[in-house]
């Protein structure tokens, strides 16, 4: 069980799950160097994520429902994804309370080749519920130009079964390798990989898909079914340059049970 204050041996010193925003909440103003947070994400082996704009077919469609979550109340950023027309899911360690949700907003077109002025931001500051034991939070978004975000970008379905070891997955997340290029922009990426252990812990599976601080809250999606099989939240091993041995996410059955508590 991963809680905000119980990181334990899995913490990769110097890395973060959420990336700091500047005081004016300008998403393009990324910090130089590692970001400060309690949770960690890592690149496993060779960095092989790709821009979401290169995706095709169903993967491209599913990636549309994932966005950049700006959290000005705590000066952070994470990743979030739509599970209905107006509800997004992210991590508890990204947004853990109603006060931390104040001012939260999400852009689902924070992608390569989209100018900053063209990004659409949805207010997502309505706090629904959080589950610290599953590192999961649900927020409600408001409409923009008369349309809820799910009506524009679609939303993801959570699998009724957990991912098996060796299953192929991809993680859609908002990031860039700021350890190599500090000035990079965390546009939407898709990180391919496979499940290393379907029973990594009571709560989690582990996988070798690449993430870094800012990827927390991302959906881990089955390549075969294109359904969410885990809620990404933490990395294992590594060093202060964002490299490690695995990433982990909360199992689909646990995520699905939490959603049922709020009628989804």
HELIX and SHEET records of a PDB file:
HELIX    1   1 UNK A    8  UNK A   10  5                                   3    
HELIX    2   2 UNK A   52  UNK A   54  5                                   3    
HELIX    3   3 UNK A   57  UNK A   63  1                                   7    
HELIX    4   4 UNK A   72  UNK A   74  5                                   3    
HELIX    5   5 UNK A   98  UNK A  101  1                                   4    
HELIX    6   6 UNK A  116  UNK A  118  5                                   3    
HELIX    7   7 UNK A  132  UNK A  134  5                                   3    
HELIX    8   8 UNK A  149  UNK A  153  1                                   5    
HELIX    9   9 UNK A  252  UNK A  261  1                                  10    
SHEET    1   A 5 UNK A  19  UNK A  20  0                                        
SHEET    2   A 5 UNK A  76  UNK A  82 -1                                        
SHEET    3   A 5 UNK A  66  UNK A  71 -1                                        
SHEET    4   A 5 UNK A 105  UNK A 107 -1                                        
SHEET    5   A 5 UNK A 121  UNK A 123 -1                                        
SHEET    1   B 5 UNK A  19  UNK A  20  0                                        
SHEET    2   B 5 UNK A  76  UNK A  82 -1                                        
SHEET    3   B 5 UNK A  87  UNK A  90 -1                                        
SHEET    4   B 5 UNK A 136  UNK A 140 -1                                        
SHEET    5   B 5 UNK A 126  UNK A 131 -1                                        
SHEET    1   C 2 UNK A  43  UNK A  44  0                                        
SHEET    2   C 2 UNK A 243  UNK A 244  1                                        
SHEET    1   D 7 UNK A  50  UNK A  51  0                                        
SHEET    2   D 7 UNK A 188  UNK A 197 -1                                        
SHEET    3   D 7 UNK A 168  UNK A 174 -1                                        
SHEET    4   D 7 UNK A 219  UNK A 222 -1                                        
SHEET    5   D 7 UNK A 228  UNK A 236 -1                                        
SHEET    6   D 7 UNK A 246  UNK A 251 -1                                        
SHEET    7   D 7 UNK A 204  UNK A 207 -1                                        
END                                                                             
